[in-house]
Amino acid sequence: MNSPLVSDATLDVLFRKARSFNGFTSQPVTDEELRKLYELAKWGPTTANSQPQRVVFVRSAEAKEKLAPALSAQNTKKALGAPVVAILAYDMRFFEHLPRLFHNPNARSWYETTPEQIRTTALRNATLQGAYLMVAARAIGLDCGPMSGFKNDVVDAAFFPDGRFKSNFLCCLGHGDPSTLPPQDYRFAFDEACQIV
Ligand SMILES: Cc1cc2nc3c(=O)[nH]c(=O)nc-3n(C[C@H](O)[C@H](O)[C@H](O)COP(=O)(O)O)c2cc1C
């Protein structure tokens, strides 16, 4: 077998020992860290380089107050206790940017279709970008707590009132407090989840 291009220790940080955190230390997350995070995550691939994800980093008390009514009872304390909660959203008019983003000038016409198809492409790619963002966060020393337990329509009304952007999921960011972690749950073994045909 080929040896990995990155070290075993790096693979632990990015995947094997990385956890989803519900409790964070009080160490803040700086603007510089958030910029570094985006600048790394943005390189992940998306359909026709469409990059439909839009992110709102909720950090101020005022913005957290706006987010609070959307959170499920189980998630309220966890999210509001995180230094930053990223609202990971997608742009329902992502195709407007394709002439600037993709080398084939016809790309816009491929994706400016029905609202249902637009949503499928936007959601698929923004979700991938959400995963890139989480791995990038780990790579720069931040921990994540992804969350789908919230009311999307309440977030959308509060943060995206013109209807163009739609929330996908939330991702708490900060420096995780390991004392709050439950034991790591089982992951399927190769033969349970994969086939080679
Ligand atoms: C899209 C997504 C939504 C999630 N929603 C919630 C949530 O609403 N509340 C919560 O406490 N954890 C949530 N989680 C965290 C998962 O339960 C956690 O990632 C999973 O159990 C694996 O845990 P581990 O990374 O610590 O091994 C979510 C994770 C993802 C990726």
PDBQT file of the ligand as one rigid body, heavy atoms in Angstrom, charges set to zero:
ROOT
HETATM    1  C1  LIG A 201     -25.546  17.741   9.436  1.00  0.00    +0.000 C 
HETATM    2  C2  LIG A 201     -25.388  17.414  10.897  1.00  0.00    +0.000 A 
HETATM    3  C3  LIG A 201     -26.401  17.735  11.788  1.00  0.00    +0.000 A 
HETATM    4  C4  LIG A 201     -26.255  17.494  13.143  1.00  0.00    +0.000 A 
HETATM    5  N1  LIG A 201     -27.217  17.953  14.007  1.00  0.00    +0.000 NA
HETATM    6  C5  LIG A 201     -26.995  17.910  15.331  1.00  0.00    +0.000 A 
HETATM    7  C6  LIG A 201     -27.871  18.565  16.239  1.00  0.00    +0.000 A 
HETATM    8  O1  LIG A 201     -28.872  19.165  15.850  1.00  0.00    +0.000 OA
HETATM    9  N2  LIG A 201     -27.569  18.520  17.576  1.00  0.00    +0.000 N 
HETATM   10  C7  LIG A 201     -26.467  17.869  18.041  1.00  0.00    +0.000 A 
HETATM   11  O2  LIG A 201     -26.223  17.877  19.246  1.00  0.00    +0.000 OA
HETATM   12  N3  LIG A 201     -25.601  17.238  17.201  1.00  0.00    +0.000 NA
HETATM   13  C8  LIG A 201     -25.829  17.251  15.865  1.00  0.00    +0.000 A 
HETATM   14  N4  LIG A 201     -24.933  16.670  14.998  1.00  0.00    +0.000 N 
HETATM   15  C9  LIG A 201     -23.720  16.001  15.531  1.00  0.00    +0.000 C 
HETATM   16  C10 LIG A 201     -23.711  14.494  15.261  1.00  0.00    +0.000 C 
HETATM   17  O3  LIG A 201     -24.546  13.824  16.158  1.00  0.00    +0.000 OA
HETATM   18  C11 LIG A 201     -22.253  13.995  15.329  1.00  0.00    +0.000 C 
HETATM   19  O4  LIG A 201     -21.537  14.639  14.298  1.00  0.00    +0.000 OA
HETATM   20  C12 LIG A 201     -22.126  12.482  15.174  1.00  0.00    +0.000 C 
HETATM   21  O5  LIG A 201     -22.804  11.825  16.183  1.00  0.00    +0.000 OA
HETATM   22  C13 LIG A 201     -20.665  12.053  15.164  1.00  0.00    +0.000 C 
HETATM   23  O6  LIG A 201     -20.043  12.441  16.354  1.00  0.00    +0.000 OA
HETATM   24  P1  LIG A 201     -18.448  12.517  16.465  1.00  0.00    +0.000 P 
HETATM   25  O7  LIG A 201     -17.990  13.415  15.347  1.00  0.00    +0.000 OA
HETATM   26  O8  LIG A 201     -18.167  13.128  17.813  1.00  0.00    +0.000 OA
HETATM   27  O9  LIG A 201     -17.890  11.141  16.325  1.00  0.00    +0.000 OA
HETATM   28  C14 LIG A 201     -25.082  16.845  13.624  1.00  0.00    +0.000 A 
HETATM   29  C15 LIG A 201     -24.081  16.483  12.712  1.00  0.00    +0.000 A 
HETATM   30  C16 LIG A 201     -24.219  16.771  11.376  1.00  0.00    +0.000 A 
HETATM   31  C17 LIG A 201     -23.078  16.431  10.442  1.00  0.00    +0.000 C 
ENDROOT
TORSDOF 0
